Amino acid sequence: MNKPIKAKDLHESAPIKLLLDYPAAAEALSMTRGALRDLVYKGRGPVVTKIGNRTFFAVKDLERFVEEHRQGPQG
């Protein structure tokens, strides 16, 4: 049986990142930062989160972006 995760457990383990900046998001998607910026600029990239003048990517939005681009066997 899994024990529930408590807030203190999160602080003791590796920090969980909810938002990634351009370099980290590009690395997570195995693409260059320029390629990611181009996709976002053209409106074909993952959803962005703006906080102040900074742009971030929520991990769940990156996962959704990948799922939307998965392709099965053709035929």
N, C-alpha and C positions, 0 to 999 in steps of 0.2 A: 504494500500500500504506500503510495507517495505521500510524503508529508507536505503540507502547504508551505509555500515560500513566504517568509516574513521579511519586512523591510530591513531589519538588521542583517539578515542573511545576504541581501543584495549588496550591502556595503562591504561585507567581508569577502565577497567573491569579486571577480573581474567586473569593472563598471559596465553597465548596460548602456549603450548609446542608442537613443531614440532617433536622433538626427545626425546625418552625415553631411560634411561640406563637399564641394565639388571634387577635390582630389580623392577623398575616401569613397564617395559614391561611384566615381569612375573606376576606381580599383575594384570595388565590390562587383561591378558589372563587367569587369575585364575589358575595359575600353579606355581610350585616352580621354583626358579632361576636355580636350578640344572637340572630340566626337560627341561627348555628352552635352557640352554647351551648344553645339550645333543642333542636336536633336531637340533640346529644350527651346532654343530660339525659333525653330521651325514648328513648334507645337506638337512634336511627335515623341517627345521624351517623357520621362516620369513626372508626376506631379511634384511641384516645388513648394516649399514652405518658406515664406519670407518673414524674417524677424528683423525689424529695423531695416538696415540696408544690406543685410546678409541673406544669402540664399542657402537653404538646406534641403535635404531630401530625407523624408521619413523612411525608415527601414521597411515598414509595411508597404509604402508606395513603391519602393524599388522591387519588392517581392511581387506586387501586383503587376508591375511593368513587365517583369520577366514572364510571369504566367500568361499575360496577354499575348506574348510573342512566341510562346511555345508552339511547335508544329509537330504533328504526328506524321506517320508514314504517308506518303502520297500514293494513292492508288486504291 
